[in-house]
Amino acid sequence: MPNEKKPKTKCVEYLRHAEYYDMQSTFDELYARSQAGEIFENLMDVILSRENILLAYRNIKSNTGSITPGTDKLEISDIGKLTADEVTARVRKIVKGAKNGYTPRSVRRKDIPKPNGNTRPLGIPCIWDRLVQQCIKQVMEPICEARFSNNSYGFRPNRSVENAIAAIYRLMQKSGLHYVVEFDIKGFFDNVDHSKLIKQLWSLNIRDKELLYVIRRILKAPILMPNGHTEHPTKGTPQGGIISPLLANVVLNELDHWIESQWQCNPVTENYAYRENAAGCPIQSHAYRAMRNTRLKEIYIVRYADDFRILCRTKEQADRTLIAVTQWLKERLRLDVSPEKTRVVDVRRSYSEFLGFKIRLRKKGKKYVVQSHMCDKAYKKVKASLTKQVGNIKFPRKGRGEAGEVRLFNSMVMGIQNYYQLATDISIDCGDIGRTVNTVLKNRLKSGKTHRLKKEGRDLTKMEIQRYGKSEQLRYIAQSKEPIYPISYVQCKNPMSQRRKVCAYTAAGRSEIHDDLRINTFLLLQLMRAPTYSRSTEYADNRISLFSAQWGKCAVTGKKFQCISEIHCHHKKPKGIGGRDKYENLVLVLAPVHELIHAIDEDTIRSYLTALKLDTSQLTKLNKLRTLAKRKPIDLEKPNLTNNSHNGMTKETKKSV
């Protein structure tokens, strides 16, 4: 039907980036080969390919941590100023050009305060070393993903805290596993054994010796302490490094598979038929029913990075599991657990904590159902942080202003609600916090007989109406008219289980979450590979984004680009008067349109107008670009009788390719 709406395009950012740089097929091939058990001995060629390096730049640029400098004081914007060829050559030289091989610069140590008063050490590599790590991660991830356990949820594509909480809920309530063994590994990231990690990578068939050497050098990068002292680590992987989460999953993947071999993937299950549910998870009830008549331990693991829980059927199995896993971690991975934080919990009687939630089972009729809250530490931290931010609203910090502080408060409220709404009793927790926060708000924002909190203010956005529009607790700041989101206006959300069919490295798996580009991808890849001469990497990267955002069409005429020579990338504010290569300052237009934007001579303007035959709407768009480029707009009534005068600027019609 003519009025039928087109379905909304599904898009996952990192998958779209891989399409821009034609790396998705390479990653798919690595994943398939890893599943087939092939050995990888020549990965450095892929890692140091031009497309992979520029994709790494793109992925780091979109990360908020890219503006955090390392010991060299450089940020991602400093890399973006270089040309694509310079960036590619520099990365290759860093990895291969040194006399003694790759030698990363020192890692900047920063201590992050924890709620209990201690600090968490964070290691911030230099920006070039981060780029190298991102190049390695992009190639290693599909190989490792093919071999990782389905019970691991942390720092992996298409997996989240929500999936881990859903797994815990399901095992407790539906599977009837009432005993949870809580483990806490002492300083996991600081105690990873380097030699063991390299052996584990080798067992995953990553046997490129040059790559393993580079990874070993990353692990042994010197650490510059806050007091200026330099340490040379013999173990551990710095939190803050781009590749660290992937390496952490490699270390504990062995634990995942060992736990699974006790029950879920026990060889006995191969003797029984099974089927898959809608999520793609195998239902092996026939095998499990037979196995329960044996002395096998019925145990399941749910892991998020270094935080994991093991769920058991009986108290005896839980006690034996605690001892066995503690010994296994010590002997196989050379990791110690914290005795005071490692325990067995009967969730019918006590709460078990996991990922900021405290979870138990309560009796409901003849069944047990999940009941969960924010954990006590999180509850106190949230209340303290929101109360402190209310004080900042009363006395705004320099450079923020009242409206800025209110927006920061609102972002904190939304972040808290989005994360903790998985708790069944989140409305109770946020209600208690809300009463305290509202009391502080009323007291702090009261000035004499007047009050700065009002029931009316600016018009709400579509998102605000949908989320808070029906709340009677919504208030506005009198002066700025900004709304203050009510922390207590939140409902529980059922956590979504991880869908086994979703996979970033197969065409069928991606179709569940991502649609391929619906534009001329051949022309897009031509544009990506076209030389940029003296143009910056940022310019080249943003040019690709614009081609996709504009659906491969000219921004003025709306006509599809047919060949690479037609595509001109125009600076809205010319570089000669301070314009930059930022995305918002660029636009793709046809070559004659680009000429017309900068044209001054009347005959030239008349000639191009005659050839292009622009309508009123297109002329309006053209005039906006001419105004930004410091050219007089063309008269919409008499476009062929222009009286443009030269304002002293030179003609700028440099081509983008």
C-alpha positions in Angstrom: 0.0 0.0 0.0 1.3 3.5 -0.8 0.9 4.8 2.8 2.6 1.8 4.4 5.6 2.8 6.5 9.0 1.2 5.8 10.3 -0.8 8.7 12.8 1.0 10.8 16.4 0.0 10.0 18.1 -2.1 12.7 21.6 -0.9 13.4 24.4 -1.9 15.8 27.1 0.7 15.8 30.2 -1.5 15.8 28.7 -3.7 13.1 28.0 -0.7 10.9 31.6 0.5 11.3 32.9 -2.9 10.2 30.7 -2.5 7.0 32.1 0.9 6.3 35.6 -0.5 6.2 34.8 -3.9 4.5 36.0 -5.9 7.5 32.8 -7.8 8.4 33.5 -10.6 5.9 37.0 -11.0 7.3 35.7 -11.3 10.8 33.0 -13.8 9.7 35.7 -15.9 8.1 37.8 -15.9 11.3 34.8 -16.9 13.4 33.9 -19.8 11.0 37.5 -21.0 10.9 37.7 -20.9 14.7 34.5 -22.9 15.1 36.0 -25.5 12.7 39.1 -25.8 14.9 41.6 -24.3 12.5 44.9 -22.9 13.7 45.8 -19.2 13.2 49.4 -18.5 12.4 49.4 -15.4 10.3 47.1 -12.9 12.0 49.5 -9.9 12.0 48.8 -9.2 8.3 45.1 -8.8 9.0 45.8 -6.8 12.2 48.0 -4.3 10.4 45.9 -4.0 7.3 44.9 -0.5 6.3 41.2 -1.2 6.7 41.6 -2.7 10.2 43.7 0.2 11.4 41.2 2.8 10.2 38.3 0.8 11.6 40.2 0.8 15.0 40.5 4.6 14.8 36.8 4.8 14.0 35.8 2.6 17.0 38.1 4.4 19.4 36.8 7.8 18.2 33.3 6.9 19.1 34.4 5.9 22.6 34.1 8.5 25.3 37.3 7.4 26.8 39.2 8.5 23.7 39.6 12.0 25.2 41.5 10.7 28.2 45.2 11.3 27.7 47.9 8.8 28.6 51.5 9.6 29.7 52.2 11.2 26.2 49.3 13.7 26.8 47.8 12.9 23.4 44.1 12.2 22.6 42.4 10.6 19.6 41.9 14.0 18.0 45.7 14.3 17.6 45.6 11.1 15.6 42.6 12.3 13.6 44.7 15.3 12.3 47.1 13.0 10.5 46.3 11.5 7.0 45.0 8.0 6.8 48.3 6.8 5.2 50.3 8.5 8.0 48.2 6.8 10.7 48.6 3.4 8.9 52.3 3.8 8.5 52.7 5.0 12.1 50.9 1.9 13.6 52.9 -0.5 11.5 56.1 1.2 12.5 55.2 1.1 16.2 54.5 -2.6 16.0 57.2 -3.8 13.6 59.6 -0.9 13.1 61.4 -0.8 16.5 64.8 -2.5 16.8 63.6 -4.8 19.7 60.1 -5.2 18.4 56.9 -3.6 19.8 57.7 -1.6 23.0 54.6 0.1 24.4 55.0 3.4 26.3 54.3 3.5 30.1 50.7 3.2 31.3 49.4 6.0 33.4 48.0 4.7 36.8 44.9 6.4 38.2 43.2 5.3 41.4 39.4 5.2 41.3 37.7 5.5 44.7 35.4 2.6 45.7 32.4 2.8 48.0 34.2 1.0 50.8 36.9 3.6 50.9 39.5 1.6 49.0 40.6 2.4 45.4 40.6 0.5 42.2 43.7 0.9 40.1 43.1 2.0 36.5 45.8 1.8 33.8 45.5 4.3 30.9 47.7 3.4 28.0 48.9 6.1 25.5 46.6 6.7 22.6 48.8 5.0 20.0 49.1 1.9 22.2 45.3 2.0 22.6 45.0 2.1 18.8 47.3 -1.0 18.6 45.3 -2.8 21.2 42.0 -2.0 19.3 43.5 -3.4 16.1 44.4 -6.7 17.9 41.0 -6.9 19.7 39.0 -6.6 16.5 40.8 -9.6 15.0 41.1 -11.7 18.1 37.4 -11.2 19.2 35.7 -13.3 16.5 38.3 -16.1 17.0 37.7 -16.2 20.8 33.9 -15.7 20.6 33.6 -19.0 18.7 35.2 -20.8 21.6 33.7 -18.9 24.6 31.1 -20.3 26.9 27.4 -19.4 26.6 27.4 -18.8 30.4 29.7 -15.8 30.2 28.1 -12.4 29.8 30.6 -9.7 30.5 32.3 -7.5 27.9 31.1 -9.6 25.0 29.2 -8.4 21.9 25.4 -8.7 22.3 25.6 -9.7 26.0 24.8 -7.6 29.0 24.2 -7.4 32.7 20.5 -7.9 31.9 21.2 -11.3 30.3 23.2 -12.4 33.3 20.5 -11.4 35.8 17.9 -13.1 33.6 20.0 -16.3 33.8 20.2 -16.1 37.6 16.4 -15.5 37.9 15.7 -18.5 35.7 18.0 -20.9 37.5 16.7 -19.9 40.9 13.0 -19.8 40.2 12.3 -22.2 37.2 15.1 -24.7 37.8 14.7 -24.7 41.5 18.5 -24.2 42.3 18.3 -22.7 45.8 22.0 -22.8 46.8 24.3 -20.1 45.4 28.1 -20.2 45.8 29.4 -16.7 45.8 33.0 -16.3 44.7 35.3 -13.3 44.9 38.7 -13.5 43.3 41.4 -11.4 45.0 42.6 -8.6 42.7 41.8 -10.6 39.6 43.1 -8.1 37.0 46.3 -7.5 39.1 47.1 -11.2 39.4 46.6 -12.7 36.0 49.5 -15.0 35.2 51.1 -14.0 32.0 52.6 -17.3 31.0 49.3 -19.1 31.7 47.4 -16.5 29.6 49.7 -17.0 26.6 49.2 -20.8 26.9 45.4 -20.3 27.0 45.6 -18.2 23.8 47.7 -21.0 22.2 45.0 -23.5 23.2 42.4 -21.3 21.4 44.6 -21.9 18.3 45.9 -18.4 18.2 49.5 -19.4 17.4 50.9 -16.4 15.6 54.1 -16.0 17.5 54.6 -12.4 16.5 51.1 -11.6 17.9 51.7 -13.5 21.1 55.0 -11.5 21.5 53.1 -8.2 21.1 50.5 -9.3 23.7 53.2 -10.3 26.1 54.8 -6.8 25.7 51.4 -5.2 26.3 51.1 -7.2 29.5 54.5 -6.1 30.6 54.2 -2.4 29.8 55.7 -0.2 32.5 53.3 1.6 34.9 53.8 5.2 35.8 52.5 5.6 39.4 50.9 8.9 40.6 54.0 9.6 42.6 56.2 9.5 39.5 57.7 6.0 40.3 57.7 3.5 37.4 56.8 -0.2 38.1 57.5 -3.1 35.8 54.6 -5.7 36.3 55.3 -9.4 36.3 51.7 -10.4 36.4 48.2 -8.9 35.8 46.6 -6.9 33.0 45.8 -3.3 33.6 42.1 -2.3 33.9 41.6 0.4 31.4 43.4 -1.3 28.5 41.2 -1.9 25.5 42.3 -5.5 25.2 42.1 -6.3 29.0 38.4 -7.4 29.1 38.9 -9.8 26.2 42.0 -11.3 27.9 40.1 -11.6 31.2 37.5 -13.7 29.4 40.2 -15.8 27.9 41.6 -16.5 31.3 38.3 -17.5 32.9 36.9 -19.3 29.8 38.7 -22.4 31.0 36.8 -22.2 34.3 33.5 -21.9 32.4 34.1 -25.0 30.4 35.3 -27.0 33.4 32.1 -26.1 35.4 30.0 -27.0 32.3 31.7 -30.4 32.0 30.4 -31.3 35.4 26.7 -31.2 34.4 25.5 -29.1 31.4 28.0 -30.5 28.9 28.8 -33.8 30.6 29.5 -36.5 28.1 26.4 -38.4 29.3 24.2 -35.7 27.6 25.4 -36.9 24.2 23.5 -40.1 24.6 20.1 -38.4 24.8 18.0 -36.5 22.2 17.3 -32.8 22.8 15.5 -29.9 21.1 16.0 -26.2 21.1 13.7 -23.5 22.6 12.7 -20.2 20.9 15.9 -18.6 22.1 18.1 -21.3 20.5 19.0 -22.9 23.9 19.1 -26.7 23.9 16.5 -28.4 26.2 18.2 -31.5 27.6 15.6 -32.6 30.1 15.9 -36.3 29.2 19.6 -36.4 29.9 19.3 -34.4 33.1 16.5 -36.7 34.4 18.8 -39.7 34.0 21.9 -37.9 35.4 20.0 -37.0 38.6 20.1 -40.7 39.5 23.9 -40.6 39.6 26.3 -38.9 42.0 27.1 -36.1 39.5 26.9 -32.5 40.9 24.1 -30.5 39.3 25.8 -27.1 39.0 25.5 -24.1 36.7 27.8 -21.0 36.4 26.7 -17.5 35.6 29.8 -15.2 35.0 30.2 -11.5 34.3 33.9 -10.8 33.8 35.6 -11.8 37.1 32.3 -11.8 39.0 30.6 -15.2 39.0 28.1 -17.3 40.8 27.6 -21.1 40.8 24.1 -22.4 41.5 23.6 -25.9 43.0 20.7 -28.2 43.8 21.7 -29.2 47.3 23.7 -27.9 50.3 26.1 -30.8 50.0 26.8 -30.1 46.3 27.3 -26.4 47.1 29.8 -27.1 49.9 31.8 -29.5 47.7 31.7 -27.1 44.8 33.1 -24.2 46.9 36.1 -26.4 47.9 36.7 -27.8 44.4 36.5 -24.5 42.6 38.7 -22.7 45.1 41.4 -25.4 44.7 41.0 -25.4 40.9 41.5 -21.7 40.6 44.6 -21.9 42.7 46.1 -24.9 40.9 45.1 -24.1 37.3 44.9 -20.4 37.1 47.1 -19.4 40.1 44.3 -17.2 41.5 43.2 -16.9 45.1 39.7 -16.3 46.4 38.8 -14.0 49.3 37.7 -16.3 52.2 35.5 -13.6 53.8 33.6 -12.9 50.6 33.3 -16.5 49.3 30.3 -18.4 50.8 27.3 -20.6 50.3 23.9 -18.9 50.4 20.5 -20.6 50.7 18.5 -18.0 48.8 15.2 -19.1 50.5 16.6 -17.7 53.7 19.1 -15.0 52.8 20.0 -12.6 50.0 22.7 -13.3 47.5 24.5 -10.3 45.9 25.4 -10.2 42.2 26.2 -7.2 39.9 24.8 -4.6 42.3 21.5 -6.6 43.1 20.6 -8.6 46.1 18.4 -11.6 45.2 16.5 -14.2 47.1 13.5 -16.5 46.8 10.2 -15.9 48.7 7.4 -18.3 49.2 4.3 -17.6 47.1 1.7 -20.3 47.5 3.4 -23.6 46.9 6.2 -22.1 44.8 9.2 -19.9 45.3 9.5 -16.7 43.3 12.4 -14.3 42.9 12.6 -11.2 45.0 15.3 -8.6 44.4 16.5 -5.2 45.4 19.4 -2.9 45.0 22.2 -4.2 47.1 22.9 -2.2 50.3 26.1 -0.6 48.9 24.4 0.5 45.8 21.5 1.9 47.7 23.7 4.0 49.9 25.8 5.2 47.0 22.8 6.2 44.9 21.2 8.1 47.8 24.5 9.9 48.6 25.3 10.9 45.0 21.8 12.2 44.2 21.7 14.2 47.5 25.1 15.7 46.7 23.9 16.7 43.2 20.9 18.5 44.7 23.5 20.7 46.5 25.1 21.4 43.2 21.8 22.6 41.8 21.5 25.1 44.5 25.1 26.3 44.1 26.1 25.5 40.5 29.7 24.7 39.8 31.7 27.0 37.5 31.0 26.5 33.9 27.9 24.4 34.4 25.1 26.7 35.5 21.8 25.7 37.1 20.4 24.1 33.9 23.6 22.1 33.4 23.5 20.8 37.0 19.8 19.8 36.6 20.6 18.0 33.3 23.4 16.1 35.1 21.0 15.2 37.9 18.4 13.9 35.4 21.0 11.8 33.6 22.0 10.3 36.9 18.4 9.4 37.6 17.8 7.8 34.2 21.1 5.8 34.5 20.1 4.5 37.9 16.6 3.6 36.8 17.8 1.9 33.6 20.2 -0.3 35.4 18.3 -1.2 38.6 14.8 -1.6 37.0 15.7 -5.3 36.7 15.1 -5.6 40.4 11.6 -6.8 41.3 11.2 -4.4 44.2 13.0 -1.4 42.5 9.9 0.8 43.1 10.3 0.3 46.9 14.0 1.1 46.8 13.6 4.2 44.6 10.6 5.2 46.6 12.7 5.3 49.8 15.5 7.2 47.9 13.0 9.6 46.4 11.5 10.6 49.8 15.0 11.6 51.0 15.9 13.3 47.7 12.6 15.2 47.6 13.0 16.4 51.2 16.5 17.7 50.4 15.3 19.4 47.2 12.5 21.2 49.0 14.8 22.4 51.8 17.7 23.4 49.5 15.7 25.2 46.9 13.5 27.2 49.3 14.3 30.9 49.4 12.4 32.8 52.1 8.7 32.6 51.5 9.2 31.5 47.8 10.2 28.2 46.4 12.2 27.5 43.3 10.3 24.2 42.6 7.3 24.7 40.4 4.6 22.5 38.8 5.0 24.1 35.4 8.0 24.7 33.1 9.2 24.1 29.6 7.5 21.7 27.2 8.6 18.1 27.7 10.3 16.2 24.9 8.7 13.1 23.4 11.0 10.9 25.6 10.2 12.8 28.7 6.4 12.7 28.1 6.6 8.9 27.5 8.7 8.3 30.6 7.6 10.9 33.2 4.6 12.6 31.6 2.0 10.9 33.9 4.0 11.4 37.1 2.5 13.8 39.7 6.0 14.1 41.3 7.5 15.9 38.3 8.7 19.4 39.2 10.5 22.3 37.4 13.1 24.8 38.4 11.5 28.2 38.4 14.4 30.1 36.7 15.6 27.7 34.0 12.2 26.0 33.5 14.1 22.6 33.4 12.2 19.5 34.8 13.7 17.5 37.6 13.1 13.8 36.9 11.5 11.9 39.9 13.8 9.0 40.9 10.8 7.2 42.5 8.8 7.0 39.3 10.0 3.7 38.0 8.6 0.2 37.3 10.2 -3.2 37.4 11.3 -4.6 34.0 11.6 -8.3 33.3 15.2 -9.0 32.3 15.6 -10.3 28.8 17.5 -13.6 28.3 20.4 -13.8 25.9 19.2 -15.0 22.5 21.5 -17.8 21.3 20.6 -17.2 17.7 22.1 -13.7 17.8 25.7 -13.7 16.6 27.8 -10.7 15.4 29.9 -13.0 13.1 27.3 -14.8 11.0 24.9 -13.4 8.5 21.9 -15.2 10.1 22.9 -14.1 13.6 23.3 -10.5 12.6 19.9 -10.4 10.8 18.2 -10.6 14.3 19.7 -7.3 15.4 21.2 -5.5 12.4 20.3 -4.7 8.8 23.0 -4.4 6.2 23.5 -1.1 4.4 20.7 -0.3 1.9 22.9 1.9 -0.3 25.5 1.5 -3.0 28.1 -0.4 -0.9 30.4 -0.8 -3.9 30.6 3.0 -4.2 31.0 3.4 -0.5 34.0 1.1 -0.4 35.5 2.9 -3.4 35.1 6.1 -1.4 36.7 4.5 1.7 39.7 3.4 -0.4 40.1 6.5 -2.4 43.2 8.5 -1.7 42.7 11.6 0.5 46.1 13.2 -0.2 46.7 15.8 2.5 43.3 15.4 4.1 43.0 14.2 7.7 41.9 10.8 8.9 39.0 12.5 10.6 37.9 14.0 7.3 38.2 10.6 5.5 36.2 8.8 8.3 33.5 11.4 8.4 33.1 11.3 4.6 32.2 7.7 4.8 29.6 8.4 7.6 28.1 11.1 5.5 27.7 8.9 2.5 25.7 6.4 4.7 23.7 9.1 6.5 22.7 10.8 3.3 21.7 7.4 1.8 24.3 7.9 -1.0 22.6 11.1 -2.3 23.6 14.7 -2.8 22.5 16.9 0.2 21.2 19.6 -2.1 19.6 17.9 -5.2 18.8 14.5 -3.6 20.2 12.7 -6.6 22.1 9.4 -6.1 25.8 9.5 -6.6 26.7 7.3 -9.6 30.5 7.4 -9.5 33.3 8.4 -7.3 34.2 11.5 -9.3 30.7 13.0 -8.6 31.2 13.0 -4.8 32.6 16.2 -3.4 32.9 16.7 0.4 32.2 20.3 1.2 33.2 22.2 4.4 30.2 24.2 5.5 32.5 26.7 7.2 35.6 26.8 5.0 38.9 25.8 6.5 40.3 29.2 5.4 38.1 30.9 8.0 38.5 28.4 10.8 36.3 25.5 9.7 37.3 22.0 10.8 37.0 18.4 9.6 34.2 17.7 12.1 31.2 15.6 11.0 28.8 18.5 11.6 30.9 20.8 9.4 30.9 18.5 6.3 28.3 17.6 3.7 28.5 15.5 0.5 27.3 17.2 -2.7 27.6 16.7 -6.5 30.6 18.3 -8.1 28.6 21.0 -10.0 26.7 21.8 -6.8 30.1 22.2 -5.0 31.2 24.6 -7.7 28.0 26.6 -7.4 28.3 26.9 -3.6 31.6 28.7 -4.1 31.0 30.5 -7.4 31.2 34.3 -7.6 31.1 35.0 -11.3 27.6 35.7 -12.6 28.1 33.8 -15.8 29.4 30.8 -13.9 26.4 30.8 -11.6 23.9 31.2 -14.4 25.6 28.3 -16.3 25.4 25.9 -13.4 21.8 26.9 -12.5 20.7 26.2 -16.0 22.4 22.8 -16.0 21.1 21.7 -12.5 17.6 23.1 -12.8 17.2 23.5 -9.0 13.7 24.0 -7.6 12.9 26.4 -4.8 13.5 23.9 -2.0 16.9 23.0 -3.5 17.9 26.6 -3.9 17.0 27.2 -0.3 19.4 24.5 0.8 22.1 25.8 -1.6 21.8 29.3 -0.2 22.2 28.1 3.3 25.5 26.5 2.3 26.5 29.7 0.4 25.8 31.8 3.4 27.9 29.6 5.7 30.7 29.8 3.0 30.5 33.6 3.1 28.9 33.9 -0.4 25.9 36.0 -1.1 22.7 33.9 -1.5 21.2 33.6 -4.9 17.9 35.5 -5.5 15.1 32.9 -5.3 12.8 35.1 -7.4 15.4 35.7 -10.2 18.1 33.0 -9.8 19.5 33.7 -13.3 19.9 37.4 -12.7 22.3 37.4 -9.8 24.2 40.4 -8.4 26.7 38.5 -6.3 29.8 40.5 -5.5 33.2 39.3 -4.6 33.9 39.6 -0.9 37.6 39.1 -1.1 37.7 35.3 -0.6 39.4 32.9 -3.0 37.4 30.2 -4.8 37.3 26.9 -2.9 36.4 23.9 -5.0 38.9 21.3 -3.9 37.7 17.8 -4.6 37.3 15.3 -1.9 38.8 12.4 -3.9 
